[in-house]
Amino acid sequence: MSIQAKPLPKVELPPLRQIGQPLRRIDAMEKCVGVTRYSADYAMTNMLHAKVLRSSKPHARITKLDISKALAYPGVEAVLTSDDMPNQTLVTDMPGQTGQQRRAGSDAPVLAKEIVRFYGEAIALVAAQSLDIAERAVKLIEVEYEELVGVFDTEEAMKPGAPIVFAPDNIVAEHKVKRGDMEKGFAEADLIVEREYRMPYIDHAYLEPESGVAWVDDQGVVHIRVCTQVVEHYRSIALALGLSQNKVHIEGTLLGGGFGGKEDITVEIYIGLLAMKTKKPVRLEYTREESLKAHSKRHPFIIRHKTGVKKNGKITASQVRLISNSGAYVFLSPYVLMYATSSAVGPYYVENVDLHGYSVATNNPFSSAFRGFGAAQACVAYEQHMDEIAKEIGMDRLELRKVNYIQTGQTTATGAEITSAAWLEETVTHSLAKLGEKSKPSADHIKIGHGFASYMQSYGRIMFFHDTSQAWVTLEQDGGVTIRCGVPDLGAGQISALCQIAAEVLGVSMLEDVVIYYTDSALTPLAGTSTATRQLYMSGNAVLMAATSVRTNVLTFAAEKFDVTLDDMDIAERKAFVKTDPTKFIALDDLAKQSAAAGVELSNLSMFKAPFCERPDPETGQGEIWPDFTFGAMAVEVAVDMETGEVSVLKSVACHDIGRAINPVAVEGQIQGGGMQGLGYGLMEDLIVDQGYLKTHSFAEYLIPTAYDMPAIQTIILESGTGKGPFGAKGIGEPSLTPGAPALANAVADAIAARVTQLPLTPERVLAAIKQKKEFV
Amino acid sequence: MEEKTINLTVNGRKHELKITPNTTLLRALRDQLGYTEVKNGCESGDCGACTVIMDGKAVNSCMVLIWQADGSEIVTVTGLGDANHPHPIQQAFADSGASQCGFCTPGMVMSTYTLLEENPHPNEDEIRMALSGNLCRCTGYGHIVQAVQQAAEEMSSSGGQK
C-alpha cells in the first residue's frame, strides 16, 4: 500500500532575490582548484615540528618518565612534561558563556601527571628541527608504568567496588526529567512495552586530521593558526599557558570537517607551550592513527524504555533510563546527557514522563560532542521503540505515531512549548510517498524491508548559556560589502550563507562583491561556536541585523535625495532605486561615497542574542532548554540476505522542514551528508575498544560509507517559514543525521521480522537475530 | 639513509631534489616542493585525499616512495586549472555542491579525471566504483556523482579534453 503525502498548509514566504537561490558557495571554486589553505598547509621560517608521546596503557601509574635521551638527541629543541605546565588542568568550560558545573577533580590534564586514564593520553611533547627527528625523539623518552585495574564497561563501573576513575565514584553526571503521575499513567495503559537499545563508540572521521602552527610575537602574544570549531577556547588556552586572555590569538582556518570532533581543544595548548618554550614557530599535525586515538568520540549509550500505551495507540507514560559512556575524562558529557535525556521521548506528546540519565567514567577514549549531541542516540532508541510498541499492540507503525506526534502549542517533556511549525506527519508521509512500493527481491533468500524514523531536534544552544553572536558589516565606497564575523566554517557553508544574506540585504552580487573575514579571536567580532546547529540561526541573524542597519542608513540618505520615504526605496543589482519609479536610482558606489561624505555610517556591528533563561529545575528538569526545533524524517528500503546477514540499502529518502532554505544546494548537501553519516552509524561504523585498547587504528579498520556502499539519499526540502533564524530558517546541520540509523534499523527489522537492538547492524548480528527467531518459532 | 637525487615533473614544471629515497611522494610534494593541494588524510592508502596522477595513472601519493617516482610526470589538482580557468571537472564540482569542507576534493577531482580519461561516458555504478577509494565525510556522495556526470557531459559536448 503506498502512502499519500499529507498536503502542506499554505505558506506565503516573502519574495526575495538571492535567498533561496542555489548559488555556488563563495569557497567552492577555490576548494576545487586546490588553492584553499588548511591549517596543516602553513609553514614558517625556522619552524619546528612537534610530536606527542601518548600512553600505551589504558590505566596506569607512571613510575618513570625520563626525557634526558630525547632532549640530548641532535635537532631536538624542547621536550615538555606535566612539570613544565603553568597550570595543570585543561578547563573545558563551555566557552564564552556562563559556566559549566563539572565535578571538581575530573578535568582532563593537558599532559598526564602520575596517572594515565586512557590508551592514547598525552604524556610529553617534543619539538625538533624536522618531523623525522621529532618522531625519533619521542621514541627515546623512557616511560615505565605500573598497571592499574581498569574499568571499561559502564554498568560494571556503576557497581559498588568497581575501580574508580575519579573519586568519589564513576557517575560523572546525572540528569532527570519528570512530570505528571507515572503510577496513574501506567495504570491507564492497556499494555506496557519494555526494551533496551545499545549504541557503540563512533568516530567523526573528518578527512582533515587535527593540526596547527603557533608562534609568539614581539608583544608576547601567542598566535595559534588551527582548525577549530571554537575560537573562544582562547580563554581556556590562556589559562593553561599562564597568560592573560588578550595574549592568545586564535586564527582559525577553514576546516576539513568537524562534526563535533574539533569542538574541544586539540593541538592548541601543545603548540602554544612549545612555541613559548623554544621561541620559534611550532607545527603539529596528527597522524590518522593519532587522531583516532586522541580526539573525542560519540558517547556509547544504553537506553531502556518502559512505555505504557492504550489499545488506541495513545502513550500514557514513558519511563526511560539512559547510561552514557563518558570515557576517561568528562568534557561535554553532562550536556550530551542533558540533550539525550530531555529528548528521550522523541517528537511525541507524553503527559507522564520519568527520564533519568547517567554518564559514567571508564578507562576508555573520552566522549564528547558529535553531530546530534545525544539527541541522535535518543532517536536511535525512541524510533526503534515506537516500531516495537506498534508490533506489540498490533497497530500500523505510522498510525501509532500519528496518534502521538507533538503539535505546535503542546509542550515537550521538559514543559517547553513548541512555538514553530511541527511538520511531523508532513515530513514522514512525504518521505514514505517518495520511497514508494517495496522493490521485488532479487532472489528467494533476499528479504526487502521498509523503515522510517521521525525526529525533533533543537537548533541553537542551550538557552541558559545566554548565547550571543556578533557580526560587523561594512559597505565599501566602491559598492563592495565586507563582513567580519568570528564564525568557524566546518565545510557546511557557514560563511557562504552569511555572504548570501548580506548580498540579499545590500543588493550586491555574493560572488563578485562580498568578502568575509572569519574565525579570528582578535580581529573578527566573536560569533560563538560552530556547534549546536547555531551559526545560521545566530550569526545569520547578526549579519541580517548589521546589514539591515547599513541598508537603512544609506537608503534613508537616498530617500531624501529623491524626496520619498525610506519605505519607498529598495536596493538591487548595486543600485538604490525608488520602487514605484526605478528610473530614479543611484549606483551603490556613488551612494556609498556620498553617504560617507555626509557622515552617514556605512558600517555596523550588531549582536544577536538568543532568548535567555535560567537552568531547568535539577530535580524535575522542567523548563525551557532550547530556542526551537527542526522536525523531519527519513525512510529507507533495505535488502537483507537471509543466508549471510548482509544488509544493502536500496533507497533512502530524507524530508525535513528547514523553515526557509538560504541556499537549497547547501541544504541538500547537509541532508545527504548528515543522512549518510546516520546510515553509516546504523550499518557499519564501530570504533572497537577492547579492555581500553583501541583496535581500529585506521580507515581500513574503522569503516565509513564509501561512494560504492549506498545510493544517494533523495531529499525533500519543506519550508514552513516559521524558524527563528534569518528569513524564517531553521537549522539542519545536526538534525540531518538523526533519523538515519533508526530508520535503517526499522527497515532491517521489517525485512527479517526480528530486531537487532545493538548498532551497528553487522552481518553477524543480523544473522544471529534471524537464527534466534527461527529457534523460537 | 643517504640522500639521492630525484627528478620529477610536476604540473609541467621540472624539479630536481636531494631526498632520502624512502620519503613518500606525498611528503616530497607537500613538504619539499610546496604542493600543499595534495592532502594528507591518512598516509596509509585508505582515504584517497592525496591522489595525484603519476604517468597517466591515479595513485595514492602516500603509497609511492619517491625513488619509485624518479623521472615521472605528476599532475596535481592545481595542474588542471585555476579559479579563472577551471577544468570542466573543477567547474562541475564547484557548481554542484560536490565540495563541502573540500579536503577530499583535490583527490576526488584527480580520480574523476582518470575515470573520464578511461571511460568518457561512465554510468552511475562505474562512477561510484571509480571513486570508492576516495572517502568523503561531508556530502554523502550524491553531489559528487552529479558533478562527475555533469563534467562528463560537458567534456564530451566540448569535444573531449579542454
HADDOCK unambig.tbl for C-alpha pairs under 7 A between the chains (distance, minus, plus):
assign (segid A and resid 24 and name CA) (segid B and resid 94 and name CA) 6.66 0.50 0.50
assign (segid A and resid 24 and name CA) (segid B and resid 95 and name CA) 5.47 0.50 0.50
assign (segid A and resid 28 and name CA) (segid B and resid 94 and name CA) 5.03 0.50 0.50
assign (segid A and resid 28 and name CA) (segid B and resid 99 and name CA) 6.30 0.50 0.50
assign (segid A and resid 29 and name CA) (segid B and resid 83 and name CA) 6.10 0.50 0.50
assign (segid A and resid 29 and name CA) (segid B and resid 94 and name CA) 5.10 0.50 0.50
assign (segid A and resid 30 and name CA) (segid B and resid 83 and name CA) 6.27 0.50 0.50
assign (segid A and resid 31 and name CA) (segid B and resid 99 and name CA) 6.98 0.50 0.50
assign (segid A and resid 31 and name CA) (segid B and resid 102 and name CA) 5.33 0.50 0.50
assign (segid A and resid 31 and name CA) (segid B and resid 105 and name CA) 6.89 0.50 0.50
assign (segid A and resid 32 and name CA) (segid B and resid 90 and name CA) 5.24 0.50 0.50
assign (segid A and resid 32 and name CA) (segid B and resid 93 and name CA) 6.58 0.50 0.50
assign (segid A and resid 32 and name CA) (segid B and resid 94 and name CA) 6.16 0.50 0.50
assign (segid A and resid 32 and name CA) (segid B and resid 99 and name CA) 6.95 0.50 0.50
assign (segid A and resid 32 and name CA) (segid B and resid 105 and name CA) 6.05 0.50 0.50
assign (segid A and resid 32 and name CA) (segid B and resid 106 and name CA) 6.48 0.50 0.50
assign (segid A and resid 33 and name CA) (segid B and resid 77 and name CA) 6.01 0.50 0.50
assign (segid A and resid 33 and name CA) (segid B and resid 78 and name CA) 5.54 0.50 0.50
assign (segid A and resid 33 and name CA) (segid B and resid 81 and name CA) 6.35 0.50 0.50
assign (segid A and resid 33 and name CA) (segid B and resid 82 and name CA) 5.44 0.50 0.50
assign (segid A and resid 33 and name CA) (segid B and resid 83 and name CA) 6.28 0.50 0.50
assign (segid A and resid 33 and name CA) (segid B and resid 86 and name CA) 6.88 0.50 0.50
assign (segid A and resid 33 and name CA) (segid B and resid 90 and name CA) 6.27 0.50 0.50
assign (segid A and resid 34 and name CA) (segid B and resid 37 and name CA) 4.95 0.50 0.50
assign (segid A and resid 34 and name CA) (segid B and resid 77 and name CA) 5.90 0.50 0.50
assign (segid A and resid 34 and name CA) (segid B and resid 78 and name CA) 5.61 0.50 0.50
assign (segid A and resid 34 and name CA) (segid B and resid 106 and name CA) 6.02 0.50 0.50
assign (segid A and resid 35 and name CA) (segid B and resid 37 and name CA) 6.50 0.50 0.50
assign (segid A and resid 41 and name CA) (segid B and resid 36 and name CA) 5.75 0.50 0.50
assign (segid A and resid 206 and name CA) (segid B and resid 137 and name CA) 6.01 0.50 0.50
assign (segid A and resid 207 and name CA) (segid B and resid 41 and name CA) 5.46 0.50 0.50
assign (segid A and resid 207 and name CA) (segid B and resid 103 and name CA) 6.27 0.50 0.50
assign (segid A and resid 207 and name CA) (segid B and resid 104 and name CA) 6.71 0.50 0.50
assign (segid A and resid 207 and name CA) (segid B and resid 137 and name CA) 6.83 0.50 0.50
assign (segid A and resid 208 and name CA) (segid B and resid 41 and name CA) 5.72 0.50 0.50
assign (segid A and resid 208 and name CA) (segid B and resid 103 and name CA) 6.40 0.50 0.50
assign (segid A and resid 209 and name CA) (segid B and resid 41 and name CA) 6.49 0.50 0.50
assign (segid A and resid 255 and name CA) (segid B and resid 101 and name CA) 6.33 0.50 0.50
assign (segid A and resid 256 and name CA) (segid B and resid 101 and name CA) 4.86 0.50 0.50
assign (segid A and resid 256 and name CA) (segid B and resid 102 and name CA) 6.44 0.50 0.50
assign (segid A and resid 256 and name CA) (segid B and resid 103 and name CA) 5.10 0.50 0.50
assign (segid A and resid 257 and name CA) (segid B and resid 101 and name CA) 5.55 0.50 0.50
assign (segid A and resid 287 and name CA) (segid B and resid 42 and name CA) 6.59 0.50 0.50
assign (segid A and resid 288 and name CA) (segid B and resid 41 and name CA) 6.80 0.50 0.50
assign (segid A and resid 288 and name CA) (segid B and resid 42 and name CA) 4.89 0.50 0.50
assign (segid A and resid 490 and name CA) (segid B and resid 101 and name CA) 6.27 0.50 0.50
assign (segid A and resid 491 and name CA) (segid B and resid 100 and name CA) 4.78 0.50 0.50
assign (segid A and resid 491 and name CA) (segid B and resid 101 and name CA) 3.42 0.50 0.50
assign (segid A and resid 491 and name CA) (segid B and resid 102 and name CA) 7.00 0.50 0.50
assign (segid A and resid 492 and name CA) (segid B and resid 100 and name CA) 5.83 0.50 0.50
assign (segid A and resid 492 and name CA) (segid B and resid 101 and name CA) 6.63 0.50 0.50
assign (segid A and resid 665 and name CA) (segid B and resid 97 and name CA) 6.27 0.50 0.50
assign (segid A and resid 666 and name CA) (segid B and resid 97 and name CA) 6.67 0.50 0.50
assign (segid A and resid 669 and name CA) (segid B and resid 97 and name CA) 6.85 0.50 0.50
assign (segid A and resid 669 and name CA) (segid B and resid 139 and name CA) 5.55 0.50 0.50
assign (segid A and resid 670 and name CA) (segid B and resid 139 and name CA) 7.00 0.50 0.50
assign (segid A and resid 672 and name CA) (segid B and resid 139 and name CA) 6.09 0.50 0.50
assign (segid A and resid 672 and name CA) (segid B and resid 140 and name CA) 5.22 0.50 0.50
assign (segid A and resid 672 and name CA) (segid B and resid 142 and name CA) 6.93 0.50 0.50
assign (segid A and resid 673 and name CA) (segid B and resid 138 and name CA) 4.92 0.50 0.50
assign (segid A and resid 673 and name CA) (segid B and resid 139 and name CA) 4.06 0.50 0.50
assign (segid A and resid 673 and name CA) (segid B and resid 140 and name CA) 4.04 0.50 0.50
assign (segid A and resid 676 and name CA) (segid B and resid 140 and name CA) 5.13 0.50 0.50
assign (segid A and resid 699 and name CA) (segid B and resid 46 and name CA) 5.70 0.50 0.50
assign (segid A and resid 700 and name CA) (segid B and resid 46 and name CA) 6.03 0.50 0.50
assign (segid A and resid 706 and name CA) (segid B and resid 132 and name CA) 5.41 0.50 0.50
assign (segid A and resid 706 and name CA) (segid B and resid 135 and name CA) 5.87 0.50 0.50
assign (segid A and resid 707 and name CA) (segid B and resid 128 and name CA) 5.06 0.50 0.50
assign (segid A and resid 707 and name CA) (segid B and resid 131 and name CA) 6.28 0.50 0.50
assign (segid A and resid 707 and name CA) (segid B and resid 132 and name CA) 5.10 0.50 0.50
assign (segid A and resid 707 and name CA) (segid B and resid 141 and name CA) 5.76 0.50 0.50
assign (segid A and resid 708 and name CA) (segid B and resid 128 and name CA) 4.93 0.50 0.50
assign (segid A and resid 708 and name CA) (segid B and resid 129 and name CA) 5.61 0.50 0.50
assign (segid A and resid 708 and name CA) (segid B and resid 132 and name CA) 5.51 0.50 0.50
assign (segid A and resid 712 and name CA) (segid B and resid 140 and name CA) 6.76 0.50 0.50
assign (segid A and resid 712 and name CA) (segid B and resid 141 and name CA) 6.62 0.50 0.50
assign (segid A and resid 712 and name CA) (segid B and resid 142 and name CA) 4.72 0.50 0.50
